[in-house]
Amino acid sequence: MAKILIIFGSGEGQTAKVAETIGKRIRARGHDADVFNGKSIPRGFDIEQYAAIIVAASVRKQKYQRYIVNFAKKYRARLDSVPSAFVSVSMAAARSSDPKSGILKVWLDQFITKTGWNPAHFASFAGALMYRKYNFFIRLMMKKISQKSGLPTDTSRNHEFTDWDAVGHFADEFADTLANS
């Protein structure tokens, strides 16, 4: 069984939940999976010990976390040499059925340009409107964006849009590629 790294960047925690779910699902398939926040990679970290890598990031202000971009740049050679995937989490995915079209494609293309890494596997999942975690100004801005997009504007609670079945399906498919490689 393979040892898999899942590294993530998360704003309000939805991408962390996605990464943890992928890790659990991969472990259930008999693999060993380490899930790390890209902000706090453990001391003594050795990327060479991993037979596969999944990088997950959320979109904030139309960009992925800088520390995730830097991780992908730094470890691009390893990402290219083992089975690897990039997972994008954003509210734009809640409005798009094609993960490689429109603004989702623009963000992916920018990520590829900045990092030099063109992931063989890519998945995009809807995130969450975490109104209760936003400060006043972000909450107001997100409410206006949501109103224009036809998404919920009730700021008294959070709204989750992640398709957990799709996240599990992605994890299963990725685990299957490891069994076949």
N, C-alpha and C positions, 0 to 999 in steps of 0.2 A: 504494500500500500504506500501511496505517495504522501510526502509531507508538503502541505500547501500553505502559502502565506496569503493572508487577506489583509491588506492595508487600506485604511480608509481616512477620508477627511469628511467632517460633518459640522454643520452649523448649529442646528438646534437638536440634533440627535437622530433624525430619521435615517440618515445614511449609516450611522452606527448600528441601528436596528437592522437595516438591510444586510450589512456586513456580518453581524452576529447570526442572522438567520441563514445566510449562505454557509457560514462556518459550521453551524449545527447540522445542516442538511448534508454537507460534505462528510462530516464525521459519521453521520448515520450511514453513509455509503462505505464506511470502513477506512477512510483516510484520516490522517492526522492533520489538523488545521490550526494554525496560529492566527488570531485576529488582533491586529494592533492599530491603534490610533496613530496616524502619520505624524501627529504633533509630539508623540512621546514614544519613539522607538526605543526598545530596551537597550541598555548598555551591552556590548558584546554581540550586537546583532550581526549575523552572518547570512547574507542573502544566498550564498552558495549552498546552504543546507536544504533549500527548498526546491522541489521538483516541479512546482507550478506556482504561479502568482496571480492573484486577482487584486487589482487596484480599483478602489471605489471612491468617488468624489461627488460632492453636491455642488450645485450651481448657486452662486450668490453674486449678485450684481453682474450677471452674465459671464462669470468666470468660475473656474474651479479653484480650489484652495491652492495657494502658492506652494505650500509645503508638499502637496501631492504632485504638483508639476515638477518641483525640484527633485522629488524622489524618483519620478519616472525618468528624468534627465540623467540623474546620477547612476541609476541602475538599468539604463536602457539596454546595454549589452546582455545582461542577464534576462531581462524581460523578453528580449528577442530570441534567446537560446532555449527557453523552456515554454511549455504551454502557458499562455497568459491571457488575461482578459481585462477589459476596462468596463466598469459599471458606472453609469451616470445616473444621478438622482436629482430630479428637478420637477417643479410644478408645470413646466412646459410639456413634460411627458404626459401629464394628465389630459392634455388637449390634443395630443398627436398619437395616431395609431402606428406611425412608421418611425422607428427610432433613428433612422438615418436620413431624415428629411427636415426641411425648414431650419428653425433655429437650433434644433438638436444637432443637425449636421454641421452647422456653423461652429457650434461649441466644440464638437468632436474634432473638426478640421483644425481649429485653433490649438487645441490640446496637442494634436499630432505635430503641428508645426513647431510649437514651443518645446516639445520634448524630444522629437525625433523618433518617437516610438509609435508604430502603427499596429495597434493590437489586433491579433488574429480573431479574437472574440470580443464582441461588444454587446452590452445590454443597457437599456435605458428604462428606468422605473419612475413612476410618479412619486413625489414626496408627500409632504404634508404642509398644511397651513398651520403653523404653530403660533396662532394669535396670542395665546396666553404667555408665550416666552418672548415675544417681541416687545421692544420698548415702544413708547407711545408713537413716535414718528414712524418707525418701521411698520407698526400695526396699521396706522393710517394709510401709509403708502401701499401696503399689501392689500388692504381692503379696497382701495381704488382700483388696483390692478385686477383684483378678483372680480370686482363689479363689471369691469370692461370685458372680462373673459368669461363671465357667466359662472364663476365659481362662488362658493359660499362666502357671505360677508358677515356672518354672525361672529363677532369678535369675542363673545363671552366663552367660547370654547375653541379647541383645536379641531382641525378637520384632516383626517388621514385619507390619502388616495392610493397608497401603495397596494399593488395587486400581489398579495403574498403568494398566491398560487404560481404566478409568473416568476417570482423570485425563486421559489422552490424548483420550478421547472428548469430555470437557468442553472442553478446549482447542480441539479441532477445531470443535465447535459454536459456541464463542464467536468464533473466527476467521471462521466462515461468516456470523455475524450482521453482521460488519464488511463483508464483501463485498456483503451485501444492503442495507446502509444508505447 
